[in-house]
Amino acid sequence: MNCKIALISGDGIGPEIVREAKKVLDAAAKKYGHTITYTDVLMGGASIDVHGIPLTDSAISDCQAADAVLMGSIGGNTSTSPWYQLPADRRPEAGLLKLRKSLRLFANLRPASLYQELKAACPLRNEIIGDGFDLMIMRELTGGLYFGERKTVEENGILKAYDTLTYDENEIRRIAKKGFEIAQKRRKKVTSVDKANVSDSSRLWRKVVEEVAKDYPDVLLEHMLVDNCAMQLVKDPGQFDVILTENMFGDILSDEASMITGSIGMLPSASLNDTKFGLYEPSGGSAPDIAGQNIANPIATILSAAMMLRFSFDLDQEADAVEQAVQKVLTEGYRTGDIMSEGCTKVSTSEMGDLIAERI
Ligand code: NAD
């Protein structure tokens, strides 16, 4: 297979962690007989330094011409970096929002799984963790409360603010389909999370999800209210496979889920549109405090590359190989500083990349 990947190294630790993900992708391509073509794309602070803006039209075209985008992270120290003296629409993050919009990325995927080797970093008690957990939060990214009409008005001398939460059935249908498709590649269970006891948008959400479920008879569907889901995530995370939910609920639940895994440096993510195209990036930021020191954990970016192989290229075997190589390196006791514990061997960013690539 010939895979065209747009590479956005970005800022801070971005170039260091993307370099290692590329190393691992190349090792997988070599082993399984694929060709990967990379196009380097500037975004964020790196683009501001060269072009004065965080994302150029030609950078967008380069991403659109690729099959998928692999990104490090963008942004700098928000207190000291000159990028944050610029107007809001010219700061690094504006580039990412514009790119997501241009690529019509409406589905955000954030897995949260526990490696037995990193159990000590999990804030949950052993009896709750049990055999561990491996769940995926699928969050709608372009609708709902964050994109609805909002206003602050003054009525009879009293300030009043409102935000509107709107979804139409097509927006719900397309994310629900993605949710069921992803579940088919996993343990075939979807927990659709809403607030159907209160809101109309949630009642529509539930109705459309039930309709879509009929096309996926091999996937088990359950509904859960969002307040209960927030509790269940810390009470019994092992019960979940795919959690399908709207924008704001997903925003909150995905951060809760990431906390119970213990380390930000281990968490990949993907944002997909209605084709196979996706943008893959670690959940963490550009970590300016440790940039340029070769100590960042590249595993979240490497696991993001594995998600790319699975979801954009349907290369499940290759994705498994990358994930198993990560598992092997952890079992052998290698750790970057952020996940270091007694008795383990501390390695640098590039050494971690080498170790994983060698085990593909
Ligand atoms: P951050 O995630 O960059 O850092 C938080 C802490 O986690 C820091 O101590 C950092 O050293 C550590 N950390 C993060 N990733 C790590 C890794 N791979 N290995 C080891 N340690 C890691 O969050 P922040 O400090 O709030 O933000 C820094 C910059 O990143 C800001 O400009 C912010 O806007 C940007 N940001 C970008 C994205 C993105 O590109 N999608 C996401 C979040 C934040």
Residues whose N, C-alpha, C, O or C-beta is under 5 A from the ligand:
A	BS01	NAD	G72 S73 I74 G75 G76 N77 T78 I264 G265 S283 G284 G285 S286 A287 P288 D289 I290 A296 N297 D338
